[in-house]
């Protein structure tokens, strides 16, 4: 059994760790609130951008754009991995990295990686990943301009023919206790014309003809302006979702660490008190035994 001094040192060490994890939990809790507000504020905008892109792609009158045209043969695949620069976030980084690596192993084509965050970069690097570009993660709530360079690298690789498909691996924020890892295709875009039905019949214009759109300027010019922007919005939303998930995972991990440290401290104090009581009892027995020996000798 450890000595009383050693146990006091362990109790003090565990208490110091609990103070650190409690402080990290408080910091993450404040960041989570800001990240949640940023995600909720941008989700509606991202959904509406998707709806606009789908309608433009479906009613473009045969106009095409390089971002909409699938390649005849896929020879190289681009994959953007969004992780964090710091640990102490539970299994957050490992889960998204494992999902990205599993996706890359399923592909028969070479994968060209674009990493956001040091933890994900280090994990895929030791596994021999071909990392073409590396970006640091964002400590606070990033602006759209700060995330745009990531989307620009992905767009340039696709439009330049370096890769034929682009995917993004990120963590979708659901709530504080639940985050979902996702690997979704980013390029080429897949516009679909949403069809609304009412009683089995498609909704059309008053004259019975399908609803049409008049483009100003021309569809090619309009698609050329909005499609890159749409890609940037998708990357921006993925980064915001990942940041909210990271702070939530870290807050929960630090809360669990604090609870475990408190439980360990309580167990150590109980063991220390038992050992101290045992030592006091042993000393009392020695004193009583010595007094009895002296009485009998007298």
C-alpha positions as CSV (number, residue, x, y, z in Angstrom):
1,X,0.0,0.0,0.0
2,X,1.2,3.5,-0.8
3,X,2.4,5.6,2.1
4,X,0.3,8.5,3.5
5,X,2.5,11.0,1.8
6,X,2.2,9.4,-1.6
7,X,-1.5,9.3,-1.3
8,X,-1.7,13.0,-0.3
9,X,0.4,13.8,-3.4
10,X,-1.9,11.7,-5.6
11,X,-5.0,13.5,-4.2
12,X,-3.5,16.9,-4.8
13,X,-2.5,15.9,-8.4
14,X,-6.0,14.6,-9.2
15,X,-7.5,17.7,-7.7
16,X,-5.3,19.9,-10.0
17,X,-6.4,17.9,-13.0
18,X,-10.0,18.3,-12.1
19,X,-9.5,22.1,-11.9
20,X,-8.0,22.1,-15.4
21,X,-10.7,20.0,-16.9
22,X,-13.4,22.1,-15.2
23,X,-11.9,25.2,-16.7
24,X,-11.7,23.6,-20.2
25,X,-15.3,22.6,-19.9
26,X,-16.3,26.1,-19.1
27,X,-14.4,27.5,-22.1
28,X,-15.9,24.9,-24.4
29,X,-19.4,25.6,-23.1
30,X,-19.0,29.3,-24.1
31,X,-17.6,28.4,-27.5
32,X,-20.4,25.9,-28.1
33,X,-23.1,28.6,-27.7
34,X,-21.4,30.8,-30.3
35,X,-20.9,27.8,-32.6
36,X,-24.5,26.7,-32.3
37,X,-25.7,30.2,-33.1
38,X,-23.5,30.4,-36.2
39,X,-24.7,27.0,-37.4
40,X,-28.3,27.8,-36.9
41,X,-27.9,31.2,-38.6
42,X,-26.3,29.6,-41.7
43,X,-28.4,26.5,-42.2
44,X,-31.4,28.2,-43.6
45,X,-29.2,30.2,-46.0
46,X,-27.4,27.0,-47.1
47,X,-30.7,25.2,-47.7
48,X,-32.1,28.1,-49.8
49,X,-28.9,28.2,-51.8
50,X,-29.4,24.4,-52.6
51,X,-33.0,25.1,-53.7
52,X,-31.9,27.9,-56.0
53,X,-29.1,25.8,-57.5
54,X,-31.5,22.9,-58.1
55,X,-34.0,25.2,-59.9
56,X,-31.3,26.9,-62.0
57,X,-29.8,23.5,-63.0
58,X,-33.2,22.1,-63.8
59,X,-34.4,25.0,-65.9
60,X,-31.2,26.1,-67.5
61,X,-32.5,25.3,-71.0
62,X,-29.6,23.0,-71.8
63,X,-26.9,25.3,-70.6
64,X,-24.0,23.5,-69.0
65,X,-21.2,24.4,-66.6
66,X,-18.0,22.5,-65.8
67,X,-19.1,22.1,-62.2
68,X,-22.3,20.3,-63.3
69,X,-20.9,17.9,-65.8
70,X,-19.7,14.5,-64.5
71,X,-16.5,13.2,-65.9
72,X,-16.7,10.2,-68.2
73,X,-14.0,8.4,-66.3
74,X,-12.9,9.1,-62.7
75,X,-9.2,8.8,-62.4
76,X,-8.5,10.8,-59.3
77,X,-10.6,11.7,-56.3
78,X,-10.2,14.7,-54.0
79,X,-11.2,14.5,-50.4
80,X,-11.4,17.4,-47.9
81,X,-11.1,16.3,-44.3
82,X,-12.3,18.7,-41.6
83,X,-10.9,18.1,-38.1
84,X,-9.4,20.2,-35.3
85,X,-6.0,21.4,-34.3
86,X,-6.4,20.4,-30.6
87,X,-7.3,17.2,-28.8
88,X,-9.1,16.6,-25.6
89,X,-12.3,16.2,-27.6
90,X,-13.1,12.6,-27.0
91,X,-13.3,10.5,-30.1
92,X,-14.2,13.5,-32.3
93,X,-11.0,13.5,-34.5
94,X,-10.7,9.8,-34.5
95,X,-14.3,9.2,-35.7
96,X,-14.1,11.6,-38.6
97,X,-10.7,10.5,-39.6
98,X,-11.7,6.8,-39.5
99,X,-14.7,7.6,-41.7
100,X,-12.6,9.4,-44.2
101,X,-10.0,6.6,-44.3
102,X,-12.7,4.0,-44.8
103,X,-14.1,6.0,-47.7
104,X,-10.6,6.4,-49.3
105,X,-10.0,2.6,-49.0
106,X,-13.3,1.9,-50.8
107,X,-12.1,4.0,-53.8
108,X,-10.1,2.3,-56.4
109,X,-8.7,5.6,-57.7
110,X,-5.9,7.6,-56.0
111,X,-7.2,10.0,-53.4
112,X,-5.8,13.6,-53.1
113,X,-6.3,14.9,-49.6
114,X,-7.0,18.5,-48.5
115,X,-6.9,18.6,-44.7
116,X,-8.3,21.2,-42.4
117,X,-7.0,20.7,-38.8
118,X,-3.7,19.3,-37.5
119,X,-5.1,16.3,-35.8
120,X,-6.8,14.8,-38.9
121,X,-3.7,15.7,-41.0
122,X,-1.4,13.8,-38.6
123,X,-3.6,10.8,-38.5
124,X,-3.9,10.4,-42.3
125,X,-0.3,11.3,-42.9
126,X,1.0,8.3,-40.8
127,X,-1.2,6.1,-43.0
128,X,0.5,7.3,-46.2
129,X,-2.1,9.7,-47.4
130,X,-1.3,12.0,-50.3
131,X,-1.9,15.4,-48.7
132,X,-1.9,18.1,-51.4
133,X,-3.0,21.1,-49.2
134,X,-3.2,21.7,-45.5
135,X,-5.1,24.3,-43.6
136,X,-5.2,25.1,-39.9
137,X,-8.5,24.8,-38.1
138,X,-10.4,27.8,-36.8
139,X,-10.4,28.7,-33.1
140,X,-13.4,31.0,-33.1
141,X,-16.3,31.4,-35.4
142,X,-14.8,31.8,-38.9
143,X,-16.1,34.3,-41.5
144,X,-17.0,33.3,-45.0
145,X,-13.9,35.0,-46.4
146,X,-11.7,32.9,-44.1
147,X,-13.1,29.6,-45.3
148,X,-13.1,30.6,-49.0
149,X,-9.4,29.6,-49.7
150,X,-10.3,26.0,-48.8
151,X,-13.2,26.0,-51.3
152,X,-10.9,27.7,-53.9
153,X,-8.3,24.9,-53.7
154,X,-11.1,22.3,-54.2
155,X,-12.5,24.2,-57.2
156,X,-9.2,24.7,-58.8
157,X,-8.3,21.1,-58.5
158,X,-11.6,20.0,-60.1
159,X,-11.7,22.7,-62.8
160,X,-8.0,22.1,-63.6
161,X,-8.6,18.4,-64.1
162,X,-6.4,17.3,-61.2
163,X,-9.3,15.4,-59.7
164,X,-12.5,14.2,-61.3
165,X,-14.6,14.1,-58.1
166,X,-14.4,16.0,-54.8
167,X,-15.8,14.9,-51.5
168,X,-15.9,16.5,-48.1
169,X,-15.7,14.6,-44.8
170,X,-17.0,16.5,-41.8
171,X,-19.0,16.1,-38.6
172,X,-22.7,17.1,-38.8
173,X,-23.9,18.8,-35.6
174,X,-27.2,17.4,-34.3
175,X,-27.1,18.4,-30.6
176,X,-24.7,18.6,-27.7
177,X,-24.6,14.8,-27.2
178,X,-24.9,13.7,-30.8
179,X,-22.8,14.4,-33.9
180,X,-22.8,12.4,-37.1
181,X,-19.8,11.9,-39.4
182,X,-20.6,12.4,-43.0
183,X,-18.7,12.0,-46.3
184,X,-20.6,13.8,-49.1
185,X,-19.9,14.5,-52.7
186,X,-19.1,18.2,-53.3
187,X,-18.2,18.2,-57.0
188,X,-19.5,17.7,-59.6
189,X,-22.8,19.3,-58.4
190,X,-25.9,17.2,-59.0
191,X,-28.8,19.6,-59.5
192,X,-32.2,18.0,-59.4
193,X,-35.5,19.6,-60.3
194,X,-37.8,19.2,-57.3
195,X,-41.3,18.1,-58.2
196,X,-44.1,19.1,-55.9
197,X,-47.2,16.9,-56.2
198,X,-50.7,17.6,-55.1
199,X,-53.0,14.6,-55.2
200,X,-50.8,12.7,-57.5
201,X,-50.5,15.5,-60.1
202,X,-47.6,17.8,-60.6
203,X,-48.1,21.4,-59.8
204,X,-48.0,23.5,-63.0
205,X,-48.7,27.0,-64.1
206,X,-52.3,28.2,-64.5
207,X,-52.4,27.3,-68.2
208,X,-51.4,23.7,-67.5
209,X,-47.8,24.0,-68.8
210,X,-44.8,23.4,-66.5
211,X,-43.5,26.4,-64.7
212,X,-40.7,28.1,-66.7
213,X,-38.0,30.7,-65.8
214,X,-36.6,33.7,-67.7
215,X,-32.9,34.1,-67.1
216,X,-31.3,37.5,-67.0
217,X,-28.4,37.5,-67.8
218,X,-27.9,34.3,-69.8
219,X,-28.0,30.9,-68.1
220,X,-24.3,30.3,-68.7
221,X,-23.3,33.6,-67.1
222,X,-25.6,33.1,-64.2
223,X,-24.4,29.5,-63.6
224,X,-20.8,30.7,-63.8
225,X,-21.5,33.2,-61.0
226,X,-23.6,31.2,-58.6
227,X,-22.2,27.6,-58.8
228,X,-18.7,28.5,-57.4
229,X,-20.5,30.5,-54.7
230,X,-22.7,27.5,-53.9
231,X,-19.6,25.3,-53.5
232,X,-18.1,27.8,-51.1
233,X,-21.3,27.9,-49.1
234,X,-21.2,24.1,-48.8
235,X,-17.6,24.1,-47.5
236,X,-18.4,27.0,-45.1
237,X,-21.4,25.1,-43.7
238,X,-19.3,21.9,-43.3
239,X,-16.7,23.9,-41.3
240,X,-19.3,25.5,-39.1
241,X,-20.9,22.1,-38.4
242,X,-17.5,20.6,-37.5
243,X,-16.6,23.4,-35.2
244,X,-19.9,23.1,-33.3
245,X,-19.4,19.3,-33.1
246,X,-15.8,19.8,-31.9
247,X,-16.7,22.2,-29.1
248,X,-19.6,20.0,-28.0
249,X,-17.4,16.9,-28.0
250,X,-14.7,18.7,-26.0
251,X,-17.3,20.0,-23.5
252,X,-18.7,16.6,-22.9
253,X,-15.3,15.0,-22.7
254,X,-14.1,17.5,-20.1
255,X,-17.2,17.1,-18.1
256,X,-16.7,13.4,-18.0
257,X,-13.0,13.9,-17.1
258,X,-14.0,16.2,-14.3
259,X,-16.5,13.7,-12.9
260,X,-14.0,10.9,-13.1
261,X,-11.4,13.0,-11.4
262,X,-13.8,13.8,-8.6
263,X,-14.7,10.2,-8.1
264,X,-11.0,9.2,-8.1
265,X,-10.3,11.9,-5.6
266,X,-13.1,10.7,-3.3
267,X,-11.8,7.1,-3.5
268,X,-8.3,8.2,-2.7
269,X,-9.5,10.3,0.2
270,X,-11.4,7.3,1.5
271,X,-8.3,5.1,1.2
272,X,-6.1,7.7,2.8
273,X,-8.5,8.1,5.7
274,X,-8.6,4.3,6.2
275,X,-4.8,4.1,6.1
276,X,-4.5,7.0,8.5
277,X,-7.1,5.5,10.9
278,X,-5.2,2.2,10.7
279,X,-1.9,3.9,11.5
280,X,-3.5,5.8,14.5
281,X,-5.0,2.5,15.8
282,X,-1.7,0.8,15.4
283,X,0.1,3.6,17.4
284,X,-2.6,3.4,20.1
285,X,-2.1,-0.3,20.4
286,X,1.6,0.1,20.7
287,X,1.2,2.8,23.4
288,X,-1.3,0.6,25.3
289,X,1.0,-2.4,25.0
290,X,4.0,-0.5,26.2
291,X,2.1,0.9,29.2
292,X,0.9,-2.6,30.1
293,X,4.4,-3.9,29.9
294,X,5.7,-1.2,32.2
295,X,2.9,-1.8,34.7
296,X,3.7,-5.5,34.8
297,X,7.4,-4.8,35.2
298,X,6.7,-2.5,38.1
